[in-house]
Amino acid sequence: MKVIEYSHRLEYFNSGLLDRYFKDMTFCVFDIETLGLNGDLCPVVLAGLMTVEKDGSCRLTQYFAETPDDEVSLLKALDEYLSSFDYIITYNGRHFDMPFIKKRASLLGLSDFSADPYNLDLYLIVNGHSPFRKMLKSLRQSSVEEYMGLSSDRLDEISGKESIDLYYKYLNCRDSSLKASLMDRILLHNHDDLMQLYRILPIIRQTDMHSAMNALGFPVKGENGWPNLNVRTLRLSARSLSIWGTYGGPGLTYTCFSSPELPFNCVFDSSGSFEASVPVQNIRGNIYVNALQLLDDASPVEMLGDHVNGFLILSRENKRNPLEINMISRELLLQFMRKTPFF
């Protein structure tokens, strides 16, 4: 396996919208190249990861399989690197990149492959929580780049399918100079996908980000010895708000019941999942919680749009308020971690 590293400078994307969910969390931009779409048959031959610092400096690392036999080494390197981040930024990574590498790791006997950071999938946000589905000719990453006027920043001119064809030519090539040229073209495709993916991140300003996070979940930074908690599903009923998610690290079995100290139920199981439930009040389709009663410090939710005299409105006239649901869920989990040391 060959490891290629680059240093670049990019304009750092600073956004209060992003900070609300990801402040002080580490991330990388992530993308893979495979020899097809079927994870049962097709190996991963290239993986790229890029970090970006607040001063605009970025480091881009690529793991390139010089032969398909390098895939095991590539996946082991990915497992270690991905596990060091709080979240990753992908484009369709929830449906392709991450399931693909997990399947390949399983098929190749890497039973201890455990990398599962929160996945901020821009494709799912743009597809389900923005007007672009009706505005653009397609929702391919290149179409979003074109819409944002970034097409000229891409030097790569090949498609994913052409990258596959080039890799097979690379494997069969006996001319060292031509072989290096083929590899460079394959690497450039992945390299530019990563650079452009970060450049299109400001598209979130034109999406309903709070609705997206309510549907897709969000990470909560671990405290007091706890690993990060990745919220996956939020369910609001007339009686309760339920928060379901996963956590990293060693599995544990733990249950707490509602008390004045921690006014909600919470269950962690050894499979790596958790569920918390807090009672709500409902008057004629208006569902709310008493934030002052639930939280030791209610200031993080007091400035939200639907906060009235200490009460946080989660649904008004049967219409959910995703931001309010997201933030009370986040604050409840943070309060739980602060009051309950990890076992």
C-alpha positions as semicolon CSV with decimal commas, in nm:
position;residue;x (nm);y (nm);z (nm)
1;M;0,000;0,000;0,000
2;K;0,123;0,346;-0,086
3;V;0,050;0,645;0,141
4;I;0,046;0,986;-0,026
5;E;0,025;1,312;0,170
6;Y;-0,033;1,670;0,059
7;S;-0,043;2,007;0,233
8;H;-0,281;2,275;0,105
9;R;-0,454;2,592;0,208
10;L;-0,830;2,640;0,182
11;E;-1,072;2,904;0,298
12;Y;-1,197;2,777;0,635
13;F;-1,575;2,757;0,656
14;N;-1,683;2,930;0,976
15;S;-2,055;2,902;1,048
16;G;-2,270;2,947;1,357
17;L;-2,509;2,697;1,203
18;L;-2,236;2,433;1,195
19;D;-2,106;2,531;1,540
20;R;-2,447;2,470;1,696
21;Y;-2,401;2,096;1,632
22;F;-2,026;2,045;1,586
23;K;-1,838;2,310;1,783
24;D;-1,498;2,196;1,915
25;M;-1,530;1,859;1,741
26;T;-1,261;1,713;1,516
27;F;-1,350;1,610;1,162
28;C;-1,215;1,491;0,831
29;V;-1,352;1,488;0,479
30;F;-1,374;1,128;0,356
31;D;-1,414;0,956;0,018
32;I;-1,328;0,615;-0,127
33;E;-1,272;0,467;-0,472
34;T;-1,371;0,107;-0,543
35;L;-1,370;-0,129;-0,840
36;G;-1,751;-0,133;-0,855
37;L;-2,067;-0,086;-0,653
38;N;-2,101;-0,441;-0,517
39;G;-1,924;-0,468;-0,182
40;D;-1,944;-0,847;-0,196
41;L;-1,719;-0,857;-0,500
42;C;-1,540;-0,527;-0,548
43;P;-1,241;-0,415;-0,337
44;V;-1,161;-0,070;-0,205
45;V;-0,851;0,050;-0,387
46;L;-0,821;0,410;-0,269
47;A;-0,934;0,608;0,034
48;G;-0,879;0,977;0,092
49;L;-0,910;1,179;0,412
50;M;-0,862;1,552;0,453
51;T;-0,844;1,768;0,766
52;V;-0,885;2,146;0,766
53;E;-0,763;2,378;1,043
54;K;-0,908;2,717;1,136
55;D;-0,610;2,893;0,978
56;G;-0,698;2,731;0,644
57;S;-0,414;2,480;0,643
58;C;-0,520;2,131;0,545
59;R;-0,362;1,790;0,522
60;L;-0,482;1,541;0,266
61;T;-0,387;1,174;0,303
62;Q;-0,453;0,900;0,048
63;Y;-0,418;0,524;0,096
64;F;-0,363;0,364;-0,243
65;A;-0,375;-0,013;-0,300
66;E;-0,093;-0,089;-0,544
67;T;-0,263;-0,427;-0,589
68;P;-0,604;-0,545;-0,463
69;D;-0,415;-0,754;-0,207
70;D;-0,333;-0,427;-0,027
71;E;-0,700;-0,386;0,068
72;V;-0,658;-0,537;0,416
73;S;-0,376;-0,293;0,499
74;L;-0,582;-0,008;0,358
75;L;-0,885;-0,095;0,574
76;K;-0,675;-0,132;0,889
77;A;-0,523;0,212;0,829
78;L;-0,870;0,355;0,772
79;D;-1,004;0,201;1,092
80;E;-0,731;0,367;1,298
81;Y;-0,751;0,705;1,124
82;L;-1,131;0,737;1,110
83;S;-1,162;0,641;1,477
84;S;-0,959;0,949;1,575
85;F;-1,228;1,194;1,459
86;D;-1,557;1,303;1,613
87;Y;-1,728;1,320;1,274
88;I;-1,666;1,286;0,903
89;I;-1,799;1,483;0,607
90;T;-1,908;1,275;0,307
91;Y;-2,125;1,293;-0,004
92;N;-2,359;0,991;0,001
93;G;-2,125;0,834;0,255
94;R;-2,408;0,697;0,469
95;H;-2,541;0,486;0,184
96;F;-2,214;0,403;0,008
97;D;-1,871;0,476;0,158
98;M;-1,919;0,366;0,519
99;P;-2,142;0,060;0,453
100;F;-1,900;-0,044;0,178
101;I;-1,586;-0,038;0,393
102;K;-1,768;-0,213;0,679
103;K;-1,882;-0,490;0,445
104;R;-1,534;-0,529;0,299
105;A;-1,381;-0,542;0,647
106;S;-1,628;-0,813;0,750
107;L;-1,567;-1,021;0,436
108;L;-1,191;-0,996;0,484
109;G;-1,208;-1,116;0,845
110;L;-1,137;-0,783;1,014
111;S;-1,376;-0,853;1,299
112;D;-1,230;-0,576;1,516
113;F;-1,303;-0,302;1,258
114;S;-1,489;-0,049;1,471
115;A;-1,462;0,296;1,308
116;D;-1,806;0,456;1,316
117;P;-1,779;0,835;1,360
118;Y;-2,085;1,050;1,307
119;N;-2,137;1,095;0,932
120;L;-2,235;1,444;0,812
121;D;-2,365;1,338;0,470
122;L;-2,411;1,649;0,254
123;Y;-2,597;1,453;-0,013
124;L;-2,872;1,352;0,229
125;I;-2,903;1,709;0,357
126;V;-2,926;1,857;0,007
127;N;-3,156;1,581;-0,119
128;G;-3,407;1,579;0,165
129;H;-3,388;1,921;0,325
130;S;-3,340;2,181;0,054
131;P;-3,501;2,306;-0,270
132;F;-3,213;2,181;-0,486
133;R;-3,380;1,855;-0,577
134;K;-3,614;2,057;-0,800
135;M;-3,360;2,320;-0,904
136;L;-3,061;2,121;-1,027
137;K;-3,035;1,880;-1,318
138;S;-2,900;1,620;-1,075
139;L;-2,771;1,604;-0,720
140;R;-2,431;1,466;-0,811
141;Q;-2,151;1,642;-0,629
142;S;-2,032;1,793;-0,958
143;S;-2,376;1,952;-1,011
144;V;-2,360;2,119;-0,671
145;E;-2,008;2,240;-0,752
146;E;-2,137;2,389;-1,077
147;Y;-2,428;2,560;-0,898
148;M;-2,186;2,716;-0,649
149;G;-1,948;2,834;-0,922
150;L;-1,670;2,598;-0,818
151;S;-1,630;2,384;-1,129
152;S;-1,316;2,568;-1,237
153;D;-1,143;2,464;-0,914
154;R;-1,147;2,099;-1,023
155;L;-0,844;1,980;-1,222
156;D;-0,966;1,620;-1,243
157;E;-1,161;1,541;-1,560
158;I;-1,253;1,172;-1,517
159;S;-1,559;0,999;-1,373
160;G;-1,574;0,725;-1,113
161;K;-1,622;0,465;-1,388
162;E;-1,319;0,595;-1,578
163;S;-1,119;0,573;-1,254
164;I;-1,201;0,200;-1,240
165;D;-1,087;0,152;-1,600
166;L;-0,763;0,337;-1,527
167;Y;-0,693;0,118;-1,225
168;Y;-0,718;-0,200;-1,431
169;K;-0,482;-0,043;-1,687
170;Y;-0,251;0,046;-1,399
171;L;-0,245;-0,316;-1,278
172;N;-0,155;-0,448;-1,623
173;C;0,094;-0,177;-1,715
174;R;0,461;-0,273;-1,743
175;D;0,595;0,070;-1,833
176;S;0,696;0,242;-1,506
177;S;0,649;0,595;-1,639
178;L;0,303;0,522;-1,779
179;K;0,211;0,332;-1,463
180;A;0,298;0,635;-1,249
181;S;0,093;0,859;-1,478
182;L;-0,211;0,631;-1,448
183;M;-0,179;0,631;-1,070
184;D;-0,156;1,010;-1,063
185;R;-0,481;1,043;-1,260
186;I;-0,660;0,806;-1,023
187;L;-0,527;0,991;-0,720
188;L;-0,623;1,330;-0,868
189;H;-0,987;1,220;-0,905
190;N;-1,009;1,132;-0,536
191;H;-0,800;1,434;-0,433
192;D;-1,031;1,679;-0,610
193;D;-1,344;1,507;-0,479
194;L;-1,217;1,577;-0,126
195;M;-1,114;1,936;-0,192
196;Q;-1,440;2,017;-0,371
197;L;-1,652;1,845;-0,107
198;Y;-1,514;2,081;0,156
199;R;-1,562;2,380;-0,073
200;I;-1,934;2,303;-0,119
201;L;-1,991;2,275;0,258
202;P;-2,137;2,631;0,269
203;I;-2,439;2,487;0,081
204;I;-2,581;2,407;0,426
205;R;-2,672;2,775;0,458
206;Q;-2,931;2,718;0,186
207;T;-3,079;2,408;0,348
208;D;-3,305;2,345;0,646
209;M;-3,014;2,227;0,858
210;H;-3,217;2,187;1,177
211;S;-3,471;1,968;1,003
212;A;-3,184;1,764;0,856
213;M;-3,021;1,712;1,196
214;N;-3,359;1,617;1,343
215;A;-3,401;1,350;1,075
216;L;-3,037;1,236;1,043
217;G;-2,921;1,281;1,401
218;F;-2,613;1,455;1,539
219;P;-2,317;1,384;1,769
220;V;-2,291;1,491;2,133
221;K;-1,935;1,536;2,255
222;G;-1,849;1,295;2,534
223;E;-1,784;1,436;2,882
224;N;-1,687;1,302;3,225
225;G;-1,522;0,994;3,074
226;W;-1,808;0,916;2,834
227;P;-1,743;0,852;2,465
228;N;-1,928;1,057;2,205
229;L;-2,299;0,983;2,185
230;N;-2,433;0,977;1,829
231;V;-2,803;1,060;1,825
232;R;-2,965;0,860;1,544
233;T;-3,342;0,893;1,595
234;L;-3,566;1,144;1,772
235;R;-3,930;1,048;1,830
236;L;-4,185;1,292;1,968
237;S;-4,527;1,171;2,083
238;A;-4,802;1,327;2,290
239;R;-4,646;1,170;2,601
240;S;-4,270;1,167;2,557
241;L;-3,960;1,263;2,365
242;S;-3,747;0,956;2,293
243;I;-3,381;0,980;2,195
244;W;-3,213;0,675;2,042
245;G;-2,851;0,651;1,940
246;T;-2,516;0,474;1,957
247;Y;-2,191;0,520;2,143
248;G;-1,832;0,410;2,088
249;G;-1,584;0,232;2,310
250;P;-1,650;-0,065;2,537
251;G;-2,008;-0,181;2,573
252;L;-2,190;-0,147;2,903
253;T;-2,527;-0,228;3,056
254;Y;-2,674;0,061;3,251
255;T;-3,024;0,183;3,338
256;C;-3,135;0,494;3,522
257;F;-3,492;0,591;3,602
258;S;-3,640;0,937;3,633
259;S;-3,553;1,118;3,956
260;P;-3,533;1,480;4,072
261;E;-3,160;1,463;4,000
262;L;-3,199;1,319;3,648
263;P;-3,560;1,371;3,536
264;F;-3,567;1,118;3,252
265;N;-3,515;0,749;3,180
266;C;-3,196;0,629;3,014
267;V;-3,081;0,281;2,910
268;F;-2,742;0,179;2,766
269;D;-2,691;-0,173;2,636
270;S;-2,380;-0,373;2,559
271;S;-2,444;-0,367;2,185
272;G;-2,341;-0,002;2,174
273;S;-2,683;0,164;2,166
274;F;-2,870;0,383;2,412
275;E;-3,220;0,524;2,454
276;A;-3,340;0,810;2,669
277;S;-3,699;0,918;2,728
278;V;-3,835;1,234;2,886
279;P;-4,204;1,306;2,957
280;V;-4,366;1,600;2,778
281;Q;-4,685;1,798;2,829
282;N;-4,951;1,833;2,563
283;I;-5,228;2,089;2,533
284;R;-5,435;2,079;2,213
285;G;-5,149;1,968;1,989
286;N;-4,893;2,197;2,154
287;I;-4,621;1,977;2,305
288;Y;-4,374;2,134;2,546
289;V;-4,132;2,069;2,831
290;N;-4,041;2,273;3,136
291;A;-3,677;2,349;3,055
292;L;-3,615;2,511;3,393
293;Q;-3,728;2,192;3,565
294;L;-3,536;1,957;3,336
295;L;-3,205;2,140;3,310
296;D;-2,970;2,270;3,576
297;D;-2,865;2,533;3,324
298;A;-3,140;2,623;3,079
299;S;-2,948;2,911;2,918
300;P;-2,856;2,712;2,602
301;V;-3,227;2,679;2,514
302;E;-3,358;3,010;2,650
303;M;-3,259;3,199;2,334
304;L;-3,439;2,961;2,098
305;G;-3,736;3,092;1,901
306;D;-4,005;2,888;2,075
307;H;-3,906;2,934;2,439
308;V;-4,169;3,102;2,658
309;N;-4,129;3,172;3,031
310;G;-3,911;2,866;3,090
311;F;-4,116;2,635;2,868
312;L;-3,972;2,501;2,543
313;I;-4,230;2,433;2,271
314;L;-4,138;2,114;2,083
315;S;-4,446;2,106;1,861
316;R;-4,690;2,389;1,795
317;E;-5,033;2,302;1,654
318;N;-4,904;1,956;1,556
319;K;-4,604;2,101;1,368
320;R;-4,268;1,989;1,508
321;N;-3,999;2,240;1,598
322;P;-3,682;2,052;1,497
323;L;-3,434;2,300;1,644
324;E;-3,600;2,296;1,984
325;I;-3,623;1,915;1,984
326;N;-3,258;1,885;1,884
327;M;-3,130;2,125;2,147
328;I;-3,326;1,992;2,445
329;S;-3,213;1,641;2,350
330;R;-2,851;1,753;2,332
331;E;-2,863;1,937;2,664
332;L;-3,030;1,645;2,842
333;L;-2,760;1,406;2,725
334;L;-2,484;1,648;2,826
335;Q;-2,642;1,687;3,170
336;F;-2,664;1,309;3,206
337;M;-2,294;1,267;3,127
338;R;-2,189;1,545;3,363
339;K;-2,380;1,391;3,653
340;T;-2,297;1,026;3,578
341;P;-1,928;0,930;3,554
342;F;-1,857;0,667;3,290
343;F;-1,822;0,321;3,444
